[in-house]
Structure formats: C-alpha cells, structure tokens
Amino acid sequence: MNLLPFHSKITSAVVIVSAALACALLQPDLRAGAKDKPAAPTFSQIDDEPHSGWTVVAYGDTRFTDPANVIAVNPQVRRWLVQKIADENPDVLLLSGDLPYTGSDAHDYAVFREETRIWRDHHIHLYPALGNHELKGGEDLGLANWWATFPQLSGKRWYSVSFRSAFFICLDSNASLTEGSEQRRWFDQQIASLPADTQFVFVVQHHPPIADLPMDPGHTPQENEIAFAHHLEEKARNLRAQFIVIAGHIHNYERFKEQGVDFLISGGGGAKPHLVIRGPDDRYQQSTFPNYHYVKFVFDGKHLRASMVRVANPLAEESQWETRDNFVIEAR
C-alpha cells in the first residue's frame, strides 16, 4: 500500500491527521470485525501468507516528546530503538503504552510521527495500548489526540486483532478490569470466541499485573491488574492457546511464568530507567542496567522463540546491541 504524504494541522491543541496516513500508522491492511458479532475480533489483519511464520516485536514507554527533554527520556536511545525495530521489519509491532510523554500535548504525537516515519516506510503493522501518559494533562484531550493519531480506533479504548495463528488483545489498564466491568466482559467474550487456528494470544496492557519490587513504590502492581491476572490464569487453563501478557510502566525488563501464562514487562523504550529488586520468580536475573530494549518473538510454525534485545551502551556515540535473554514459548 502506498502511503499518502503526511499533512496535519493543530486545532484546539488536537492533532488532525491525514486519515490515510494515520490508518497506516496503525496497520496498512485491516478489516473491521462485524458489528453484529460482539465476540468477533475488532480487526483482522489481512495478508497473503496466512499459513507462514511471523515475527512480532513488543516494547513500551517510549515517551515521544521534544528531543530537548533529556530528563524524562533518553531521546538518542529512543531513536536508536525505532531504527533497530525498523531493521527487524516485524510483521507486527506491539506498543504497551506511554507512547507520548504528555498525551494532551499534540506536539508529542507530532514527534512520534516524525521519529517513526521509517516504520511507515516499512509498512509495519502497529498496535498500541493506552498507558497513563496517554491521559496525562487531561483524559478527554489525551484520548482525542490518541484517536486522532489512530482514527481506526476512534471511540475504542480496547480492541483485538486476529493475525495468522496469533491473536492480539490490547487493553486499557487505566480503566477497570475487575469482575463485572465492561472491559472484563468484553475480554471474556473475545477469548471464548478465538479463531480455531489461534495458537498464541498476546495480551497487551500498560500496568503490569506481576512485577519485581521497584525502587519507586508508585509502580507496584495494583488490585485492578492483579485481579485480572488471576482471572486470566484461570481462563487460560481451559483454552488450548498459549497466553503471553506484555506490560510496561516499569522502565526495565522482567519475565515471569505463572500458572502456565508468560508475563513480561518491557518498559525500555527510552523513558527514564527504573531500578528493580529482582525476586526469585523473575526469570531474568542478570544485573544489567539500564535495560533499554525490545522483545522479539519469531514463530517458525512449530516454536515461538523470544529474545530481549538491549542497548549495550547508552552512552556510546553509535548504537550497540546485545541479546541478554532467550526463551522458547511452546504452543499447547
């Protein structure tokens, strides 16, 4: 699909984006799920190789903002990660929230569009989840900017995408995920009606349900996420698809496996790093810090191989990369 040149204007501090371009930012080839079937996926990603393998990259906490801001984010590392992900050329890119630094500031999304132009050039399918920074500065204006950037999501705070043997569920952990909530009911409908060929379900949410003890107590898992994790584990026992939860919020890398569900924290997109005290349940025990990184998943038709790729030296003049965690997630 050829992308149209980008044109935008700022009106009442809300970015008005070329619809064709903004749709491509989200995904070039999506078909909306049937409105009369609430359990259907919100979107189906259409491609020419439905039975081949695939590559997914996931990360979060990029905090796109004025590059002059070197306190809240490392802009050089942020740009390095964008370029490296483009070089990976994944089929799907999952963003676990805090895409902008201040969601109410339309200019942060302008920086996002400018710095990620190469993703559009590569036609990378991008699926974002809402983080708390998307709502920073005012929820209404923050959502307006998010939906202006991703108009196919207009009016939606959570959604799903079916793609080959994978199924992606992007949640809004700012909203209730507890029993009886609208989002919980919707989630249950989605997993009860997974496509028959689904082998892996990626659940993307900003706030982590399981985590090490962060040095910043404001980033510990809250009851909303904890209760949802228990619910997800219970549901996953009776489904043949393997569940993988990808969160952010903590600006580091952590990996857990609970009740057969894989839980990852991938918050190394450039935001100010967070130290954590790694407990025995964390399957990543290396002392590397800071962990600016992304997680790459490659499915070859039999095995899902994952790796954490990190910036080896954030102070270097040019990007240097190393892989510090490798693991395999088997289909059930």
C-alpha positions in Angstrom: 0.0 0.0 0.0 1.4 3.4 -1.0 1.2 5.9 1.8 0.0 9.4 1.2 2.3 12.3 2.1 1.7 13.5 5.6 -0.3 16.7 6.2 -1.5 17.9 9.5 -2.7 20.9 11.4 -3.3 21.7 15.0 -6.7 22.9 16.0 -7.6 23.5 19.7 -4.5 21.6 20.7 -5.7 18.4 19.0 -3.8 16.9 16.1 -5.9 16.4 12.9 -4.1 13.7 11.0 -4.5 12.7 7.4 -6.8 9.7 7.7 -5.0 7.6 5.2 -1.6 8.1 6.9 -2.9 7.6 10.4 -4.6 4.4 9.5 -1.3 3.2 8.0 0.4 4.1 11.3 -1.9 1.6 13.0 -1.9 -1.0 10.3 -2.0 -1.0 6.5 -4.4 -3.8 5.9 -7.1 -4.2 8.4 -10.7 -5.3 8.1 -13.1 -4.3 10.9 -14.9 -7.1 12.7 -18.6 -7.5 12.2 -20.6 -5.1 14.3 -23.4 -7.6 14.9 -20.9 -10.1 16.4 -19.6 -8.6 19.6 -17.3 -11.6 20.2 -15.6 -11.2 16.8 -12.1 -9.6 16.7 -12.2 -5.9 16.3 -9.9 -6.2 13.3 -8.5 -8.9 11.1 -5.1 -8.3 9.7 -5.2 -9.4 6.0 -2.0 -10.7 4.3 -1.0 -13.0 1.5 0.7 -15.7 3.6 -1.9 -16.9 6.2 -0.1 -20.1 7.0 3.5 -18.9 7.2 5.5 -18.0 10.3 5.7 -14.5 11.7 7.7 -12.0 13.7 6.3 -9.8 16.5 8.3 -7.0 18.3 7.0 -5.6 21.6 8.1 -2.8 23.8 6.7 0.3 25.5 7.4 3.5 27.5 8.8 5.4 24.6 7.6 8.9 25.8 7.9 10.6 22.4 8.3 14.3 23.2 10.6 17.2 22.4 14.2 15.8 22.0 15.4 18.6 24.1 13.8 16.8 27.1 16.6 14.6 28.4 15.3 14.2 31.9 12.1 12.2 31.3 13.5 10.2 28.4 16.7 9.4 26.5 15.9 10.8 23.0 19.0 9.3 21.4 18.2 5.8 22.7 14.6 6.3 21.7 15.7 7.0 18.1 18.1 4.0 18.1 15.3 1.7 19.1 13.0 3.0 16.4 15.7 2.4 13.8 16.6 -1.1 15.1 12.9 -2.2 15.1 12.6 -1.0 11.6 15.7 -3.1 10.7 13.9 -6.1 12.2 11.0 -5.4 9.9 8.5 -7.3 12.1 5.0 -8.3 10.8 3.5 -6.7 14.0 4.7 -4.1 16.5 3.0 -4.1 19.9 3.3 -0.9 22.0 2.4 -1.3 25.7 1.6 2.3 26.4 3.1 5.7 27.3 3.7 6.3 23.6 3.8 10.1 24.3 5.2 11.9 27.3 2.1 14.1 27.7 -1.0 12.8 25.9 -2.7 16.2 26.0 0.2 17.7 24.1 -0.4 17.4 20.3 3.2 18.1 19.7 4.3 14.9 21.4 2.4 13.0 18.7 4.0 15.1 16.0 7.4 14.0 17.4 6.1 10.4 17.3 5.1 10.7 13.7 8.4 12.3 12.6 10.7 9.9 14.5 8.8 6.8 13.4 8.5 7.7 9.7 10.7 4.7 8.9 8.0 2.4 10.3 5.6 3.7 7.8 8.1 3.3 5.1 8.4 -0.3 6.1 4.6 -0.8 6.3 4.9 -2.2 9.8 1.6 -3.1 11.4 1.4 -1.2 14.7 -1.0 -1.9 17.6 -0.8 0.5 20.6 -2.3 0.1 24.1 -3.3 3.0 26.3 -0.9 4.0 29.1 -1.3 6.5 31.8 0.8 9.1 29.9 -1.7 9.0 27.1 -4.1 10.6 29.6 -1.6 12.9 31.2 -2.8 16.5 31.1 -6.4 15.6 30.8 -8.2 12.4 29.8 -10.6 13.9 27.3 -7.9 15.8 25.4 -5.5 12.9 25.7 -8.0 10.4 24.2 -8.8 12.9 21.4 -5.1 13.1 20.4 -4.8 9.3 20.6 -7.8 8.7 18.4 -6.7 11.5 16.0 -3.4 9.7 15.6 -5.1 6.3 15.3 -8.5 7.0 13.8 -9.4 3.4 13.2 -9.5 3.1 17.0 -11.9 6.1 17.3 -14.2 5.5 20.3 -12.3 2.4 21.4 -10.1 2.1 24.4 -9.5 -1.6 24.0 -9.6 -3.8 20.9 -8.4 -7.1 19.3 -6.7 -8.2 16.2 -6.5 -11.7 14.6 -3.4 -12.4 12.6 -2.4 -15.8 11.2 -2.0 -18.1 14.3 -1.8 -15.2 16.7 -4.4 -13.1 18.4 -3.7 -9.7 19.9 -5.8 -8.1 22.7 -4.9 -4.5 23.6 -6.4 -3.4 26.9 -6.8 -0.2 28.8 -5.4 -0.8 32.3 -6.4 2.8 33.2 -10.0 1.5 33.2 -11.5 -1.2 35.3 -10.5 -4.8 34.5 -12.3 -6.2 37.6 -15.3 -8.6 37.6 -18.4 -7.1 36.2 -16.6 -4.3 34.3 -17.4 -3.6 30.7 -13.8 -4.4 29.7 -13.7 -7.7 31.6 -16.9 -8.8 29.9 -15.6 -7.9 26.5 -12.3 -9.7 27.2 -14.2 -12.9 28.2 -16.2 -12.7 25.0 -13.0 -12.4 23.0 -11.2 -15.4 24.4 -14.4 -17.5 24.3 -14.6 -17.0 20.6 -10.9 -17.2 19.5 -10.4 -18.3 15.9 -9.9 -22.0 15.7 -6.4 -21.8 14.4 -5.2 -19.5 17.2 -2.0 -20.8 18.9 -0.8 -17.7 20.8 -2.8 -14.9 22.5 -0.8 -11.7 23.2 -2.5 -9.6 25.9 -1.0 -6.0 25.8 -1.6 -3.7 28.8 0.4 -0.9 30.3 0.2 -1.6 34.0 1.9 -4.9 35.0 -0.1 -7.5 37.0 3.1 -9.2 38.2 6.4 -7.4 38.9 9.6 -7.3 41.0 9.8 -4.8 43.8 10.5 -1.4 42.0 12.6 1.2 43.8 9.6 3.5 43.0 6.6 2.3 45.0 4.3 4.1 42.7 4.9 1.4 40.1 3.9 -1.6 42.0 1.0 -3.8 40.6 -2.4 -2.6 41.7 -5.5 -4.6 42.6 -7.1 -3.9 39.2 -4.2 -5.6 37.4 -3.6 -8.3 40.0 -7.3 -9.4 40.0 -7.3 -9.5 36.2 -4.1 -11.7 36.1 -5.8 -14.2 38.4 -8.8 -14.2 36.1 -6.7 -14.6 33.0 -4.7 -17.5 34.5 -8.0 -19.3 35.4 -9.4 -18.8 31.9 -6.2 -19.8 30.2 -6.3 -23.3 31.9 -9.2 -24.2 29.7 -8.0 -22.9 26.4 -5.6 -24.5 24.0 -3.9 -21.2 23.0 -0.8 -20.1 24.9 -1.2 -16.7 26.6 1.5 -14.1 26.8 1.0 -10.9 28.7 3.1 -7.9 27.8 3.1 -4.8 30.0 5.2 -1.7 30.6 5.0 1.1 33.1 8.2 -0.1 34.9 11.1 1.1 32.8 13.0 -2.1 32.9 12.8 -5.7 31.7 11.2 -8.6 33.8 9.9 -12.0 32.9 7.7 -14.4 34.9 5.7 -17.5 34.3 2.6 -18.1 36.5 0.1 -20.9 36.0 1.3 -21.5 32.5 0.9 -17.9 31.4 4.0 -15.9 30.4 4.2 -12.4 31.8 6.7 -9.8 30.5 7.5 -6.3 31.4 9.0 -4.4 28.5 9.2 -0.8 29.5 12.6 0.0 28.0 11.6 2.2 25.1 13.6 5.3 26.2 11.8 6.6 29.4 13.9 7.3 32.5 15.0 3.9 33.7 13.7 2.2 36.9 15.8 0.1 39.2 14.1 -3.1 40.5 14.9 -5.6 43.2 14.7 -8.9 41.3 13.0 -11.7 43.2 13.4 -15.4 42.7 10.4 -15.7 40.5 11.8 -13.3 37.9 13.3 -15.5 35.2 15.7 -12.7 34.1 18.3 -12.5 36.8 21.1 -10.5 35.1 22.3 -7.3 36.7 22.3 -5.3 33.5 21.1 -1.7 33.9 19.6 0.3 32.3 17.7 -2.1 30.1 16.6 0.0 27.1 15.3 -2.8 24.9 12.6 -4.5 22.9 11.4 -8.1 22.9 11.3 -10.1 19.6 9.1 -13.1 19.0 9.7 -15.4 16.0 7.3 -18.2 15.2 8.6 -20.7 12.7 5.4 -22.8 12.5 6.4 -25.0 15.5 8.1 -23.0 18.1 7.8 -19.4 19.3 11.4 -18.2 20.1 11.7 -14.9 22.0 14.7 -12.7 22.8 15.3 -9.5 24.7 17.5 -7.2 22.6 19.0 -4.3 24.5 21.2 -1.2 24.0 24.6 -2.4 25.1 25.9 1.1 25.9 23.5 4.1 26.1 26.5 6.5 26.4 28.1 5.4 23.1 28.1 7.7 20.1 26.6 4.9 17.9 24.1 2.2 18.8 25.5 -1.1 20.0 23.2 -4.1 20.6 23.3 -7.3 22.6 20.8 -10.1 23.3 20.6 -10.9 27.0 17.5 -13.2 27.4 16.4 -16.0 25.1 13.5 -18.3 25.8 11.0 -20.5 23.9 7.2 -20.4 24.4 5.6 -23.7 23.2 2.2 -23.8 21.7 -0.2 -26.0 23.6 
